[in-house]
Amino acid sequence: MAIKQITVFLENRAGRLLEITQLLAYNKIDLRALNIAETTDYGLLRIIVDDSEKALAVLKESGAIATTTDVLAVAVPNIPGGLNTLLQVLANANVDVSYMYSIFGHADENAYMILQLADADEVAGILKNKGIVVADAQKLGIN
């Protein structure tokens, strides 16, 4: 159930993120989610795209330092407390979440959270047993 996230190392300078998004746009790669974390020397751009293999190839061809990581996309009811329910299930199962961010909007009545975990398959099983939907690539419209 894991999906591919691409992490791109960005030097901290004006316009670098624009260069990456222009490269993706030029190659008709659609962003589904985006997260940026920074340090004093560089940034980490984490993205989910509609075609991760193509995006990774295009990024590396351009000279960008990019890697892929397996993450889970988990449905969260778009209601007050929806995220709290997910976090309670994870806490009760003693699951450590390395980081989390949201994915862009969807037509159904759920929000989706991207979770990076030590064992995505194990956590997917825990969540499914509690009735929580773990989205696959097809559900999110990605290859």
C-alpha positions as CSV (number, residue, x, y, z in Angstrom):
1,M,0.0,0.0,0.0
2,A,3.0,2.3,0.2
3,I,3.4,5.0,-2.4
4,K,6.5,6.7,-3.6
5,Q,7.6,10.1,-2.3
6,I,10.5,12.0,-3.9
7,T,12.8,14.0,-1.7
8,V,14.9,16.6,-3.5
9,F,17.8,18.4,-1.7
10,L,17.6,22.1,-2.5
11,E,20.3,24.7,-1.8
12,N,18.9,27.7,0.0
13,R,18.8,30.3,-2.7
14,A,16.0,32.4,-4.2
15,G,14.4,30.7,-7.2
16,R,15.5,27.1,-6.6
17,L,12.0,25.8,-5.8
18,L,10.8,27.6,-8.9
19,E,13.4,25.8,-11.0
20,I,12.1,22.5,-9.8
21,T,8.4,23.3,-10.3
22,Q,9.2,24.6,-13.8
23,L,11.0,21.4,-14.6
24,L,8.1,19.3,-13.5
25,A,5.6,21.5,-15.3
26,Y,7.6,21.4,-18.5
27,N,7.6,17.6,-18.4
28,K,3.9,17.5,-17.6
29,I,4.4,16.0,-14.1
30,D,1.5,16.9,-11.8
31,L,2.2,17.6,-8.1
32,R,-0.2,15.8,-5.7
33,A,1.5,16.9,-2.4
34,L,4.4,19.0,-1.4
35,N,6.3,19.6,1.9
36,I,9.4,21.7,2.5
37,A,11.7,21.3,5.5
38,E,14.7,23.6,5.9
39,T,18.1,23.7,7.6
40,T,20.5,26.6,7.5
41,D,22.3,25.2,4.5
42,Y,19.7,23.4,2.4
43,G,16.0,22.5,2.1
44,L,14.3,19.2,1.7
45,L,11.5,19.2,-0.8
46,R,9.2,16.2,-0.4
47,I,6.7,15.7,-3.2
48,I,4.2,13.2,-4.4
49,V,3.6,13.4,-8.1
50,D,1.4,11.6,-10.7
51,D,4.4,9.8,-12.2
52,S,7.3,9.2,-9.7
53,E,9.5,7.3,-12.1
54,K,9.4,10.0,-14.7
55,A,9.8,12.7,-12.2
56,L,12.9,11.1,-10.6
57,A,14.5,10.6,-14.0
58,V,13.8,14.2,-15.0
59,L,15.1,15.6,-11.7
60,K,18.3,13.5,-11.8
61,E,18.9,14.4,-15.4
62,S,18.8,18.0,-14.4
63,G,21.5,17.5,-11.8
64,A,19.2,17.5,-8.8
65,I,20.0,15.2,-5.9
66,A,16.8,13.2,-5.4
67,T,15.7,10.0,-3.8
68,T,12.5,8.0,-3.2
69,T,10.9,6.9,0.0
70,D,7.9,4.7,0.7
71,V,5.1,6.5,2.5
72,L,1.5,5.9,3.4
73,A,-1.4,8.0,2.3
74,V,-4.1,7.7,5.0
75,A,-7.7,8.9,4.7
76,V,-8.8,11.3,7.4
77,P,-12.5,12.3,7.6
78,N,-12.8,15.9,6.8
79,I,-14.5,16.7,10.1
80,P,-13.4,18.2,13.4
81,G,-11.3,15.5,15.2
82,G,-10.7,13.5,12.1
83,L,-6.9,13.7,12.4
84,N,-7.1,13.1,16.2
85,T,-8.8,9.7,15.6
86,L,-5.9,8.6,13.3
87,L,-3.3,9.9,15.8
88,Q,-5.0,8.1,18.7
89,V,-4.9,4.8,16.8
90,L,-1.2,5.3,16.0
91,A,-0.4,6.2,19.6
92,N,-2.3,3.2,21.0
93,A,-0.3,0.9,18.7
94,N,2.9,2.7,19.8
95,V,3.7,3.8,16.2
96,D,6.3,6.5,15.8
97,V,5.6,8.9,12.9
98,S,8.8,10.3,11.5
99,Y,6.9,13.1,9.7
100,M,3.5,13.9,8.3
101,Y,2.0,16.3,5.8
102,S,-1.3,16.6,3.9
103,I,-2.0,15.8,0.2
104,F,-3.8,18.2,-2.1
105,G,-7.7,18.1,-2.2
106,H,-9.8,15.2,-3.3
107,A,-13.4,14.8,-4.5
108,D,-14.4,12.4,-1.7
109,E,-15.1,13.6,1.8
110,N,-11.7,12.8,3.2
111,A,-8.5,14.6,3.6
112,Y,-5.3,12.5,3.1
113,M,-2.2,12.6,5.3
114,I,1.1,11.4,4.1
115,L,3.0,9.5,6.8
116,Q,6.6,8.4,6.9
117,L,7.0,5.4,9.2
118,A,9.6,2.8,9.9
119,D,7.4,-0.1,8.7
120,A,4.7,1.2,6.3
121,D,3.2,-2.3,5.7
122,E,2.8,-3.1,9.4
123,V,1.2,0.2,10.1
124,A,-1.1,-0.2,7.0
125,G,-2.4,-3.4,8.6
126,I,-3.0,-1.8,12.0
127,L,-4.9,1.0,10.4
128,K,-7.0,-1.3,8.2
129,N,-7.9,-3.4,11.3
130,K,-9.3,-0.2,12.9
131,G,-11.3,0.7,9.8
132,I,-9.0,3.5,8.6
133,V,-8.6,3.7,4.8
134,V,-5.0,3.5,3.5
135,A,-5.1,4.9,-0.1
136,D,-3.2,3.2,-2.9
137,A,-1.6,4.9,-5.9
138,Q,-4.6,4.4,-8.1
139,K,-6.9,6.1,-5.5
140,L,-4.6,9.1,-5.6
141,G,-4.2,9.1,-9.4
142,I,-0.5,8.4,-9.4
143,N,1.6,5.8,-11.2
